[in-house]
Amino acid sequence: MKRAVILLSGGLDSVTTLAIAKQQGFDCYTLSFDYGQRHDAELVAAKKLSIQMGAIEHKVINIDLRSIGGSALTDTTIDVPDHHEAGIPVTYVPARNTVFLSIALGWAEVLQAHAIFVGVNAVDYSGYPDCRPEYINAFEKLANLATKAGVEGQYLHIHTPLIDLTKSQIIQQGIALGVDYSQTISCYQADNEGRACGQCDSCRFRQQGFEQAGISDPTYYQKQI
Amino acid sequence: MKRAVILLSGGLDSVTTLAIAKQQGFDCYTLSFDYGQRHDAELVAAKKLSIQMGAIEHKVINIDLRSIGGSALTDTTIDVPDHHEAGIPVTYVPARNTVFLSIALGWAEVLQAHAIFVGVNAVDYSGYPDCRPEYINAFEKLANLATKAGVEGQYLHIHTPLIDLTKSQIIQQGIALGVDYSQTISCYQADNEGRACGQCDSCRFRQQGFEQAGISDPTYYQKQI
């Protein structure tokens, strides 16, 4: 029994991460969050891709991060910028990865899984503090102190297979594993049909990734760009 | 501005922690969770006590840990034991404190608070791994790597004023600060009126605490014990 919990947003990175976990022989349990994000089309994508890619179970946990606010992704009074900002952008959701990893940790313990996969990336990313290797290392350390499983000596490992890859390398790896990127949604403000804006940071990193990988961009955009 | 987020379950420990934070001059923002626990009478107590004790704001976050299961507190098919178990008991909720602290961290960042108070206790406790000092230290380290505030050098401190106290010392300190313990609910299976069972671990530690402190136990029990 080799089980893993995969954090799955439905975006390009997390879906590639799922494909990698599967290739490594894990039974995959995918975990998504309905946290009051603007772009809940990605939840539809996450469910669809979990089934298509053979996950054993897909769970969606409701958690209202909107009531905390503080981010353009959860507070409709803050606009998603159409340009890249210096420093940590307003799309940063306070403590989001920590909350998501914590819940993944709880589920991993119940499943007796010793692996959590998360598609964080420290190269072509938006400057989020909770995507850095030192953050992931600190979480792994915490995880092994936090749980009954950890106390009993079952080491839990946080896998970050994308952490050192550029967006184009991620795409190349996913294509090699048969990922259908037309189904993934990365846009911060996708519409109800899952079509991307083509303007936000997330869209721009993704576009550049396809361009640099020399692969035609299969994304559905709200208008032709 | 000296703000703190206080994790408030409505039980004896967390309410004493709130009293201590107030005494230390913090503006207190109390945070409770509706996580599918059996004993939601404690949420009513948490709200009432937040108002009585002058918290600036009380927030209840819904998060369904029931869908993860794995604990007698969130899974009605697992009985709450009426005796003390060796090792980590079935009332342990996988990764609960990590999930709660993560959300507190997100709110603290939005509030620009540099303090989180949590009433964990490593002396008279039930053997939960996420109540130990090494766990708290690891969380504090993680917290300061996880957030925009941390990256910008605003150090966040996790305060655990009860960590080295016995239950009777906690009660003595709370009494000195004017805490009305008759309103607090510690029982794992309190009824809808907030009356305690008198049998579970949490009830027993509490009873012993009052006894050792030489203070008459003001708890409302389901039957006279």
Interface residues (C-beta under 8 A of the other chain):
Chain A: K59 I61 N62 I63 D64 L65 S67 I68 G69 G70 I88 Y92 V93 P94 A95 R96 N97 T98 V99 L101 S102 I103 L105 G106 W107 E109 V110 P129 D130 R132 E134 Y135 A138 F139 K141 L142 A143 L145 A146 T147 K148 G150 V151
Chain B: K59 I61 N62 I63 D64 L65 S67 I68 G69 G70 I88 Y92 V93 P94 A95 R96 N97 T98 V99 L101 S102 I103 L105 G106 W107 E109 V110 P129 D130 R132 E134 Y135 A138 F139 K141 L142 A143 L145 A146 T147 K148 G150 V151
